[in-house]
Amino acid sequence: MQTALAILAAYLLGSVPFAMISSKLFGLADPRTYGSGNPGATNVLRSGNKKAALFTLLGDALKGWVAVFAAQQYGLSDNMVGLVALAVFLGHLYPVFLKFKGGKGVATAAGVLIALDPALGLAVLGTWLLVAFVSRYSSLAAVLAAALAPVYAALLHGAEHPSIVVGIIAMALIGKHWQNIQRLLAGQESKIGSKKKA
């Protein structure tokens, strides 16, 4: 029962749509109606409102961190913490509050990884920042950071449970970015900071 409640609570927390909340707070259009149609920080940034995008980014990252940190503080086993990490991440990808059509999980994954292991989280975040700064493509940064996350985890933890959880999150992230990958290859992907289309 304890396990089921912890997983359910993490999933519901992950389902909280900060892109929608920030858009309402800042008087913006529904982020699902412009740009990529994705309820996430990068798409909210296309509205031109940097504060709303930052609010979304921090909210999505914080819910991932809070879920894992709370599980750790509650004294749950490593395997249980791993399930909580997956539940909050999947809650963001498939939120019950948005008919299971959520964001791509980059910020939430970052929060989860920082809570699991700050060194791992910072390594992945540093990779994202470097690629995003050089290329100006959020999606490319996300895909490369996700691909390298299991490598960093293996170097830090070997074949222990964090590496398995990180591997699952990385595969889900890359899968969520499949259309972005296709647009990147076709030279049609939008860069960071590009405004929403009229």
N, C-alpha and C positions, 0 to 999 in steps of 0.2 A: 504493500500500500504506500509506504514511504517513497519507494522508487517511482511508482506511477505518479504520485502527487508532485514530486520534484521535476519529473520530465514534463508533466502537463503545465506546471507553473513556468518552466523555462520556455516552453513552446509559446504560451500566451504572451509572455514578456517579449519574445522575439517577434510576435505578430503585431506589436504596437507600431503603427505606421508613422514614423516621425516626419517623413516627407509630406504626408497629408496634414499633420498637425502644424508644421512650420508654415505650410502654404496658407492655411486658414489664419494663423497668427499674423502673418505678414500681408494678408490680403491678396494672395497670388492665385492664379488659376490652378486647377487640379493638374499636378505634374504628369498625370497619365494622358493629358490631352495635347501635349506638345513635345517637341524633341524626340527622344527615343521612346517616350511613353512609360518610362521606368520610374517608379516611385522611390528614387534614391537621390543622394546629395549631388551627384554629377549632373543629373537632369534638372534638379531644382536650380542649380547654378545657371542653367541656360535661360532662366527667367530674368537674369541680370541682377538678382538680389543675392549678394554674397552673404549677408547675415542669415538669410533663410537657409542657404546651402550649408553654412557652418553649423547652424542649429540642427539640421538634419544629420549631418556627418557625426557630430558629437553625440546626438541622441541614439543613433544606430550603433555607434561604437560602444557607448556606455551600457546599453542593454545587454550586449554580449559579455562585457566585462563583469557587470553586476551579477548575472546569472551564474557564471563560473566561480567568481569570488565568493558568492554566498554559499555555493555548494561546498567549496573548500573550507570555509569557515564553519560550516555546519558539521564538518567532520566526515563527510561522505567518502567512500572509497574512491580510489583513482579511476576504476572502471565506471563508477556512478558519475563522477565528475565529467568523464568523457561523454557519457550519454546526455548529461545536462548541456554540455557544450554543443553537441550535435542538435539537440532539441531547440535551443535558442536560435541557432543558425538557420535551421530548417523553418522555424517559425517566421523568420524574416523573408526567406525565399517563398514560402507558401503560407501566408498569413490568413487565418480564419476571418479576420476583420475586412479583408479585401478580396474575398472569394478565392483565396489561395493563389492570387496573382501578385507577388511581391517584388522586391528589389533583387539585385544581383549579389548582395551579401558581402561586398568588399569591406565596408566599415564595420559591420557586425563581426565578420571574421577577424578583423584586426583586434577588436575588443576581446574576443574569445582567446586569441593567441597570446595577447599581452597578459591576460589573467592566468593562462596555463603556464606560461614561461615568459617573463619579461624580455629576456635575451632573444628568444625566438621571435616574439612579437615585434621587437624593435628591428631585428634583422629583416623581417618581411616588410615592415613599414618603410625601412630605409631603401629597400629595393624598389618599392612602389614609387617613393618620392624621387629617386634618381631617374628611373625610366620616364616618369611623368614629366619631370623637369626637362629632360633631354628631348623627348619625342612630342610632348604636349598631347599625348593620347592616354586618357584615363584607362581605356579598355586594354591597351597593350601593357600598361603598367600593371594592371590587375592580373592579367594572364601570366605574365612573366613572374610576378611575385608569388602567385599561386603555384606555378610550376616549381619554383625554387623552395617553397615552404617545406615540403617533405624532405628535401635534401638537407636544409638547415636542421630540421627536427631529428633526422637520422644522425647527423653529426653531433648533436647535443645529447640525444637520448638513446641512440641505437635503435633497437627494434621494440622498445618499450611502448606502452599504450599511447603516450602522446603522439608518437609518430603515426600510428594507425588513424587516430582521430584527425590529425592534420592532413593525412593523405585523402581521407574521405571529403573533408571540407575543400581541399584543393581541386579534386575532381569535379565536385559540384559547382565550384566557382568557374572553372574552365568551361564546363557544360553550359552554364548560364550565359557565358560570353560567346557562344558559338556564332551567333549572327554578327557580333562585333568582329570576330576573327575573319569572317567572310568579307565584311565591309573593309577591313584593314587590307586584306589581300587584293581587293578591288580598287583600293585607293579612294573609298567613299566614306570613311569613318570621320565623324566630327571630332574636332580637337577641343581640349579643355578651354572653356570660356566662350565658345561659340554660342550665339544667342538662339533662342527658340525661333522656329520658322513661323511666319505670319499665317 
